Amino acid sequence: MSVPAYDSFSKEYSSEETCIQALFAARWPSGFRCPACGYSEFYTVSTRRLPLYQCASPCCRHQTSITAGTIMEGSRTPLTRWFQALFWLSQPSGISSLGLSQLLDVTYKTAWLMTHKIRHAMKQEVEQQPLTGEVRVERFYYGTPMYLDAQQPLLLGGSQDDSGDPIAIKIHQPNPDHVDVKTLSIQRIGVEEFIANHTHAHSVDVKKLYEKSLPGFSRIKFRVSAWLNLTFRGIGPKHLQAYLHEYVFRWNKQGSGLRSVFGQTLQWCVSTKVLIGKELTRHKPVLPRPWHAFKSKSAWKGRHLSNWFDS
């Protein structure tokens, strides 16, 4: 984390007014357009914490807030805090919700919602950009080798340069129905679904089970696993995909510069509708937890420990 860069950023966006101006420029880079009718002239209503922009068309008069239609809609958190959160999630290492709550002096619940809403905005770009050109797909696992039955199977796809190194990537959890529960192996239909949904390639090379992983792909597998474990102390299957979207979003922008990554993150945040808490916490299909067969997680761990000592 770059503390000097953060200090400079915080000074630049130290007031609500500065953040409002930046949001306005990001939402309407060519000038205001009424979201209801497209009219360009407006009046500013400044009687609330955040201004309202009222369409000047006699036939419309629609009012819109600076945060309406963005991930920040309905939030009571100051815009300065939102911009600081955007800064940290634009950093190469990202930040945990706990770390963000301490930096911003907000509750853990507020920080958790903010980070997931920003990841939801990042997802929009990741999902809209298919892999093109020469693409390679490799299977791998996230999790500790100490508990092989709890690992999460993943698919890594990458557009390759002439030397075979990835230049753009996608990482996805397969549909649980496309995974053999006993071996945790991804079935062919899962790979085919990934290719159909996330690539628009000239050719797709799928790594065979007996093949070695290409060096560039091996580095990504190692780094994403290390990032998940070191930054967040591990991520469960329910929200894992959101963190993978965050990692991919930044990886695909490496070399752009932190300012550019922040600007692009802000752009997606103002063009993405708010994700409500119920949507975040709703049930999602995941692979069955291995400790369910042992009635408790401690009993499952105990079985592993006894197997290690017996061996």
N, C-alpha and C positions, 0 to 999 in steps of 0.2 A: 504494500500500500504506500502510495506517495503522499506523505504528510505535507511537504511544501506545496505540491500541486493542489491538494485539498484545501489548504489555507488560502491559496490564491483564488480558487474556485468559490469558496465560501464568501470571500470579500466581494467578488464580482456579482454573486447572486445573494446578497445579504438582506435584501428587502423583498416584500411581497410585490411591490410595484415593478421591480426589475424582473422578477419571475413572470409576472403577468405580461409584460412586454415581450419576453422570450416566448411564452406560450402563444401569444397572439401572432407573432411572426411565424411560428412553426405551424399553426393551424391554417393561417391565411397568408402564405408567402407572396401571393399576388394581390393582396388586399382583401378586405372583408367581403364575404359572400354569405348572405342569409341562408341558413341551412334549410329553410322552408321554401323559399322562392328564388334564391340566387341573386337577389338585389344587392347592389354594392354600397349603398349609402345607409348610415345607421346613426342612432343616438346612443350615447353612453349613459346608463343609469348607475349612479355611484352611491346609492343609499345602503348597499349591502357590503359584507366583507369582501366579496369578489364582485366585480362589475358585471352588469348585464348589458348586452348590446341589443338594442331594439331596431328592427328593420324600419327604414324610413319610407318604405313603399306604403301608400295609403290603403292598398288592398291587402296588406299583410300584417304589419306591426308585430311580427313574431319577436319574442325575446329569447335570447340564448346566453347562457353563462360561458365564461372563458373555459370552464372545465366540462361543459356538457358534451357528451359524445366521446369523452376521453376516459382513460383508466382512472382518472382522478375524480370523476363525477360523484357527487354526494359525499366526498371525503371532507372531514372537518380538520384534517391535518394541514398545517400551514404549507404553502407552496414552497417555501424555503427548505422545509424538511423533505418534500418530494424531490426537489432538485438535488439535494445532498444524497438521497437514496439512489437517484439516477446516476450520479457521479460514481458511487461505489460499485454499482452493478455494471458500470462501463469499464471498470478496471480489469486487467487480465485475470486477477485472482478472484474477482467477485467478492462477496461478503455473506456471512451467515446472518440469519434473522436476529440471533442473539447479539452478535457483534454490532449490527445496525441499530438495535434498540438501545445499546449502551452509547453509541456515538451520537445518536439523534435525541437521546433522552426521551424516548417514547416507550410504551409498553411493548412487551414481546409480541402480543397479539397484533398490535398495530404494525410493527415491523414485519411480521410474517405476512400479513395481508398485502402490505406495500410491495414486498419482494415478489410475491406470487403474481400480483397484478402486472408488475414490470416484466416478469418472465412470460406472462400471457401475451403481452405486446410483442416481445421478441419472437414468440412462437409464430406470429402472423407472417413475419418475413421468412423465417426458416421454412415454413410449410409452403410458401408461395414460390420458392426458388428451387425447381427440380435440378437434380444433378444432370449435367450434359457431357457430351464428348465421350471419351473412353472412361468407363466407370468400373470400379472393382468393389465387390461386396464381400465382407468377411464377418463371420460369426465370432463373438467373444462373450466373456462372462464378467459381470461386476459382482464383487463380493470377496470375502476372505477365503483362502484355500483351507482354512481350519474347519469351515462348515460348508462343504461342497454342495450339500443338498439345499442350502439357502441362497445359493448364487442366482443372480438374475441374468438370463440369456439376453444378449443384445445383438443388433445388426449394425455394422458400420459400413457405410457406403461412401465412396470418394471419387470425384472426378480427378483424373490423373494427368500429370504433365508428361513430357517425352521420356523422363527418367523413371516414371512409375510412381512418383510421389504425389500424394493428394494435394489438390489446390482448393477444393471445396468439399465439405463433408456433410453427412447426415448420420445421426445415431438414433436408433429407435428400438423400443421394446416391441417384440412381436405380439400379436394377438395370443392370449393365453391358450386359446383353442388350437393354436398351431404349434404348441410345444408339447413334447412327450414328457409328462409329469415325472416319470420314473428316472429318466436320464437327463432331463432338462435340455434336450437337444431340440433345436428349431427344425421343424419339418419343412419339406420342400415348398409346401404351399405358403408358409410364412415368408420364405425368401422371395417367392414369386410375387406375393402381395406387396412386399417392400419395393421391389423393382417397379411394379406397376404404379404404385402411388407416389414414388419419390424420385424417379429418374425419367429423363427424356433423352436417352443416350444413343450414340451411334452403335455402341456395343457394350455389353455388360459381362464382366468376368467374375464368376463366383468362386471364391477360394474353396478348394476341395479339402476334405478333412485331413488328408495326409500331407498337404502342402504346408510349407512354412509361410508365415505371415510376412508381407513385404515390410521392410524397415520403417517406412513412413507411417504405415498403418499400425505397426507395433508401438511406435512412439505415442500415437494418439490414444491407443487403448490404455497404455500405462499412465499417461498424463491425466486422462479423464477420471480414471479410477483413483489416482492419488489426489486429485482436486476434490472429488466427492468425499474422500475419507479425511483429508487434512483440514478442509474448510468447514465441513458440516458434520464431521464425525460419523459419516455414513448416512445413506438415504434409503428409506424403505421403498417398496415397489409402487405404492399408490401415487406418490408424487415424483418418482424418479424421472419420468419423461419431461417434466417441467424443467428440472435442473439440466437435463441433457440438451434441451432447447437453448437454455442460457449459454451453455458451454459452446454449442455449435454456432450460435449467433456471433459470439465474440471471436471464435476461431476463424470463421469465414471472413472476418474483417481485420485480421492481423496485418499489421503494416499500414493501416489507415491512420493511425495516430489516435490518442485518447480523446482529443477534441472531436474528431470525426465520429468516433464510436458513440460518444455522448450525444452528439447532434442527431445521429441516425436513431439512437435509442429514443430520444425525445420525440422525433418525428413519428415513430411507430406508436408511442404512448398517446399522442394527441389524435391519432387516427384509428385507435382501437377502442371499442366500447368497453365500459367498465365490466369487470368480472365480479359478480356478487359472491359473497361468502358461501351461500348454499351450493353454488356451482363448484366451488373449490373443494368442499367437504363431502360432496355427494359420493355414493358408492361407485367404485370403478372396478371392472373385472381384473383380477391379478392372479398369479399362480398361487395355489394353496400353500399356506405356511407349513413348513415341514414339522414344526413342533406340535401341530394339532393332533398328530397320531400319538403323542406322548402325554397328552392332557395339559401339559404346561411347558413353558419355555425353559424353565430351570431343569426339568426332567430330561428334556431333549439335549440340553448342554451337558448334563451329567452323563448321558449315554455316550456322547462324543468323548468326554474326558476319560471315561472308563475304557473306551476302545483305544485311546492313545496310550494309556498306561499299560493295557494288556499287550499292546504291540511292542 
